[in-house]
């Protein structure tokens, strides 16, 4: 999901995604925001990540793999 520089309720969206069973991982990307805190996002137990664009493909793949692993672990109960 591409985050614009405007402040939208991303924290609420993230909490909703993280509260699902299994959690819905979200990879945010932004050209304007450089940190999760700047975007108003929380850690959410590893179910969300923020990358600056343009992110190298390897960095995006690594972030997605980590997010999916966290969601799989939550689904398995661990």
C-alpha positions in Angstrom: 0.0 0.0 0.0 1.5 3.3 -1.0 1.2 5.9 1.8 0.8 9.6 0.7 2.3 12.3 2.8 -1.1 13.3 4.1 -2.1 12.0 7.5 -4.9 9.4 7.1 -6.1 6.9 9.7 -3.4 4.3 8.8 -3.1 3.3 12.5 -6.8 2.4 12.5 -6.4 0.5 9.3 -3.3 -1.3 10.6 -5.0 -2.3 13.9 -8.0 -3.7 11.9 -5.7 -5.8 9.7 -3.6 -7.0 12.7 -6.8 -8.0 14.6 -8.0 -10.5 12.0 -7.5 -14.2 12.5 -5.1 -14.8 11.0 -3.7 -11.3 10.9 -3.5 -9.6 7.5 0.0 -8.4 6.9 0.5 -5.0 5.2 3.5 -3.7 3.5 3.4 0.1 3.3 5.7 2.0 0.9 6.1 5.8 0.7 8.2 8.3 -1.0 7.4 11.0 1.6 7.5 9.1 4.9 10.7 7.5 6.2 9.6 5.7 9.3 6.6 3.9 10.8 6.3 6.4 13.6 6.2 9.3 11.0 3.3 7.5 9.3 1.5 7.1 12.6 1.9 3.3 12.5 2.6 1.0 15.4 4.6 -2.2 15.5 1.5 -4.4 15.4 3.5 -7.5 16.4 5.3 -7.6 13.1 2.2 -7.6 10.9 3.1 -4.3 9.2 6.3 -2.8 7.6 7.1 0.5 6.0 9.7 0.8 3.2 10.8 4.0 1.5 10.4 3.9 -2.3 12.0 3.0 -4.5 12.8 -0.1 -2.4 15.1 -2.6 -3.9 13.3 -5.8 -4.9 15.3 -7.9 -2.4 14.3 -5.6 0.5 10.6 -5.8 -0.5 10.8 -9.6 -0.8 12.5 -9.8 2.6 9.8 -7.6 4.2 7.0 -9.6 2.7 8.5 -12.9 3.8 8.8 -11.6 7.4 5.2 -10.3 7.3 3.9 -13.6 6.0 5.9 -15.6 8.5 4.5 -13.6 11.4 0.9 -14.1 10.1 1.5 -17.9 9.6 2.9 -18.1 13.2 -0.1 -16.3 14.6 -2.4 -18.6 12.6 -0.6 -21.6 14.0 -1.0 -20.2 17.5 2.6 -19.4 18.2 
